[in-house]
Amino acid sequence: NETVWQITEFRNYKESELRGKLHPIKEQANLSKHRILCALYTYDKHHPTMLQAAVNTWAWKCDGFLAASTLTNETLGAVDLPHLGNETYGNMWQKTRSIWGYIHDNYLEDFDYFWLGGDDFLVYVENLRGIIEDHESNPKDNPENSNEKYIPVFLGQHIPNMGSHYCGGGPGYVLNRVAVKALVTMSLPSCSVETVVSAEDRFISNCFRSIGIPCGSVTDVNGRQRFTGMPPKQLATFRGDSDRFYSNVYRYWGEETGRFKWGLDSVSEQLSGFHMLRYPPFIHRVHALQYPRTCPPDSVVGRALSVSSKKSF
């Protein structure tokens, strides 16, 4: 637990310098009923770039943060996590198996919910909390206090597959404590144990399905998507004419919700974040647009935001 907390406390101090006033980290945690551990997968060459960008922007806002990597660095919250096979994108399934096993063995009782995604995803933690709270407050499908009632929760972006769907890994996916325990103790010991494949999202969904746990929906009340695996420009401009994979995804979303939408009409204001932000400046700039006061005023984005702000009054 020490590695997780060191990074959140460090970021809270730095952000306080920028914004002037914030709740202390332990007070922040109490603002939500559910404590969230955010975990991302990365490797040592990305520590000074993508991982540092996550630490600089969103990671500290989670109640705990863990970077599953190939080198331990407590300052960045990174842990060297061995797994079966080589450290390659083509072996993401084995890395994911190790991540969930490590979380189960070390942090299961410390947190209520767990998010896992890649280091090219920028999380809006406030929205992630809201999605979880919304899920817990829907008495029809999701009884409140799911952990206490031993109800597993597995949430994510729905990707069509062979007449059903799986939780797409681009925007990450969310498990509650009960789901983590079920995955590690009931499914992983026998589910695709030695398989080497990049499609960790499809395989974890299959493993959950084998024990009767489906990928739950995260659409908002208007049928708009709150988890998407796309970068900002693609989300805003996509009309089904440039990507066969996402054309099929959008059609499936329309069939699920009965409200077929393209572009920004399909995206909720409660979006959990943006995917495929492949460079640190991209992460910092998108974050600065969402949180203008965190951007240094003498930077390119800071100056642009200052001019835009003056024109709006």
N, C-alpha and C positions, 0 to 999 in steps of 0.2 A: 504493500500500500504506500510505502514511503516515496517510491518513484513517482507514482500517480499524483500525490499531493504536492510534492516539490514543484512540479511544473505549473499547477494551477495557482499556487500562491505567488510564484514568481511573476506570472502574467498579470495577475490582479494588481500587483504593485506597479508594474509598468503602465498598464492602462489607466490607473489612477492619475499618473503624471500627465497623461494626455487629456483626459476628460475632466479632471478636477475633483470629481467625487463619485465614488461607487461604493456599494455595500462591501464590507469585508467578505472574503470568499466563503466562510462558514455561514454568514448571514444570507448570502446569495443562495446557497444550497437550500436554506429553509424556506425560500420563497416558492418553491415547488414541492408538491407532495411526493414526487417521485425523483429519486436520485439516479442520475444517468452517468454511466461510464461510456465515453467515446473512445473507440479504438480504430486505428487505421493501420493498413499494411504498407510497408515501405522497405527500403534497404539502405545500407550505410552511405552509398554515394549520393543519396537524396537527402541526407541529414542537413547539410548546409544550405540546401535549396528548398525543396518541396516541404520537408518536415519543418524547417525553420519558419517557412511562410505560414504553415498551419498554426504553429506556436505563437507567431506574431499576431495572428488575426482571431481565429475562433476557438482554438483548442482549450484555452483557459476558462471558457464559459461553461464547459461541462463540469459536473461534480467530480469527475475523475477523467484522466486522459492517459492513453497507452498507445505507443507506437510499436507495432510488432516488426522487428527489423533483423538485421544480420550483425548488429553491433550494439552493445549496451551503452547508453549515454543518459545518465539520470537527469542531467540538465534539460534534455529535450523530451524526457519521458519515454525513451526508446529502450527496448529489451531485445537482446539477442535470443531469438526463438528458433531452435532447431526443428526440423521436420524431415519426413521421409523424402529422399530424392534431392535434386538440385534446386538452387534458388533461381528459378526462371519463371517468366510469366506463364509458360506452358505447364507449370506445376502449382498453380495457385490453389488448387483443391487441397493438396497436402499441407500447404501453409495455413490455409483456413482451418483445417482440422486441428492443427497445433494451437492456433490462436484461441479457438473456443475451449479447447482443453485447458489451456493456461488460465483463461478467464475463470472457468469453472473452479479450478483448483485454488486460485488465489483471491478472487474478488467477488465470488457469487453472493456472499452474505452482506457485502458492503454497499451494493447498489440494487436498485429495483429494475432498471432497464439498461440495455446495452445496445449501442449502435456500432456497426462495423462497416468501414468503407475504405476506399483507396486514398492515396495522398494527393490525387488530382481533383478532389472534391472539396468545395468550400461549404461548410455547414452553417446555416443560420440557426444557432442553438435555441434561440427564443422560440422559433417556429417549431423546431423539433420537440421542445417541451410541450408546446401547445397541441401538437398532433397526438402526443402520448396522453395528455390530459383529456383531449377530446375523445380519444378511443376509450379511456377508462370511464368517461361520464355518459356513454351511450348504453343505457340499461337494456335496450332491445337485444343487441348482439354481444356486448362487451361489459359484463357486470363489473361494477367498481371493485377495487381491491383484488384484482385478478391473481396477484401473487398469493395473498392470504387465502383465496378460495381455490388455489391449485389449478388455475385455468391458464394454459400456455398461450402466449401471444407472440406471433411471428408476423411482422408487417413489412411491406415494401412495395415497390413499383411492380405492377403486374405486366409480365411479358408472356404473350401467347406461346403455347408449346403443346403440340399433339392433343388438341381439343381441350386443354386446360391452360394453366399458367404457372409461372414460377416467379419468385421475388428477384427482380433484376438487381445485379450488384453495383451498377453504375452509381446510383445515389445512395448506396449502402442499404442496410436493412436493420430492423429493430427486433430484439428479442427481450422478453421479460425474464425474470429469474427462473420461473417454472420451465419456460421453453429451453433455456440454456441447460438446465439440469436434465431435462428429457433428452435433449440432443446428445449430450456427452455420455450419459449413463445407459440410454436405451437404444440409440441409433448408431452413433459413430463406431462403437466396437465391432459392428458387423456390416456397416453400409459403405461400400466402395472403399475398403480399407487401403488398398494398394494402388488405386487408380491414379494415373498421372494425366491431368487434364487442366486446361485453363478455366473451364466453365464452373468455377466454384459456386456461383449463384444457382445455377441449374441443379448442381449436385446436392447442395445443402437443402434446396427445396424438395428434391426427391427423397432425401433422407428423412426430412420432417414428414413428408407425405406417407412414408412407410410406417410411421407410428401415429398416423391419423391427425397430423397438424398441418392445415393448409396455410398458404400465404394470404394474410388478411389484407383488406383494402385500406388505402390511405387517401382516398378521394375526399374532397370537402362536400358540404351539403349541396353544392351546385353541380356536383359531378366533375369538378376540375381536379387536375392532378397536383398532389403535394410532394410527390417523389418523382423526379424525372432524371434520366441519365444523359442530359444534353447541356451544352454550353449556352450562354445567353443568346447569342445571335441566332443559333439554330432554333432555339425555342421560340424566338420572336418571329422568325421568317418562314419556318417550315410549312410547306403546303402539300407534302406527299409526293413531290416531283423529283427528289434528289437522293432518296435513301429508301430502298425497298424494305429494309428491316423495320425502320420506324413508321413507314407507311402502314405496314401490317399491325404494328403496335397501336397506332392511333385508331385504326379501324376496330381493333379489339376493345380499346377503351370506350369507343362509342357504343359498341354492342353491350358492354357491361353497364354503362350508365344511362343508355338511351339518349345521350346528348352528344352527338358527334361534333367535335370542335377542332379547328386548326389554330396554330400560332398562339398568341397570348391569350386568346379566348379559352384555351385548354388548360391554362396554368393558374393555379390558385395563388392568392395573395399570401397564403400560408406556406409557400414553397419552402422545402427543407434546405435547399441550397442549389449550387450549380456544379455540374460534372465537366470533365475534360478541360480543366484549367491547367494546361500542361507546363506552364512556366510560373515561377514565383511572382514576377511582375503582374501577371494576369490575376493571380489570387489577390494580391495587395490592391490592385485597382478596382476589382469588383467589390471587394470588402470596403474600400474607401467610398465608393458610390453609395453603398448601403449605410455606412457610418461615417459621414463626411468629417466629423470633428477628429477622427483618428488619423487623418492624412496630413502630413507636414505641410504648412502653408506655402513653403518655398519649393515644393515639388511640382511637377507638371500637372498631375491630377489635382493637387491642392489649389493651384492657381486657377485651373479651369472651373473647379467647384466654387471658388470665391467669386469669379466673374458671373457664373450662372446664378448664384445666390443673390447678387446685387441686381441682376436683371429681373428677378422674380418679384421685387418689391417696387 
